[in-house]
Amino acid sequence: MEKIAIVTGASKGIGREIAKNLARQNIKVIANYNKSEEKAIKLKEELEKEGIEIDIIKADVSKRQDVKKMITYTINKYKKVDILINNAGISEYKLFTEETDEDWNRLINNNLYSAFITSQEVIPNMIENKNGCIINISSIWGMIGASMEVLYSISKAGMDGLTKSLAKELGPSNIRVNSIAPGIINTDMCKDFSEQELKDITEEIPLQKIGEPSDISKCVNWLINEKYTTGQIISINGGWSIT
Ligand code: NAP
């Protein structure tokens, strides 16, 4: 029976590339989106031209009810979830002293609470099947911290904490949980950087280039096929941070 994968935030950027890549490997993809409906429809149509069928599902993954609906739809239709990619996320730049409670709630709910609820909703099915692979897309900043992105860094560090502890709790059920922590990747999330800022960043990176979404999807491929890795935070950052 084919594998079933849910990819959150698959309308754009890294999530879109992961969804395409999985679908092209004969994995049934449930591609989640929230605001970018047109882009999600385009993704579906693009794959249809290659003879590949995916499901696209609108759900705000910061809301329990939306997540419940998405997972229930998937399990009713396909009976199982083999792979969960917690990719949806937002970023914001602000001085810490200017952050508000609303900012805290927005960042933590979109980036961390979302991974908490998607995982909670799929894990019972994975435990029943004694099989599962959860990949959290965190960030270099969760590991080393970022000025002007304190809340974002907290949310991603929290995600890595979720990865490590869930890996221990779920290992005996044959469920692997890992994080991929990207450095800077060429997506809309970086569109606010000026050309000069991007040039300066590139110079700081030992491999002298910004990453592409495909650099992340290749690591996803490896993690879904490799069966003895769990609880790890895998850095894909061109050597920008070497710890
Ligand atoms: P992006 O191009 O801005 O895409 C973000 C995706 O997340 C979109 O598909 C968006 O969907 C989705 N999303 C956001 N909030 C959502 C919600 N509440 N419910 C459902 N979907 C939601 O950004 P990206 O660069 O691909 O980022 C993907 C992940 O990689 C994020 O978690 C980000 O933090 C992480 N990351 C990115 C970089 C980088 O340099 N790009 C570096 C480190 C980590 P809609 O547009 O449909 O709402």
Residues whose N, C-alpha, C, O or C-beta is under 5 A from the ligand:
A	BS01	NAP	G9 A10 S11 K12 G13 I14 G15 Y33 N34 K35 S36 A59 D60 V61 S62 N87 A88 G89 I90 N110 I137 S138 S139 I140 P182 G183 I184 I185 T187 D188 M189
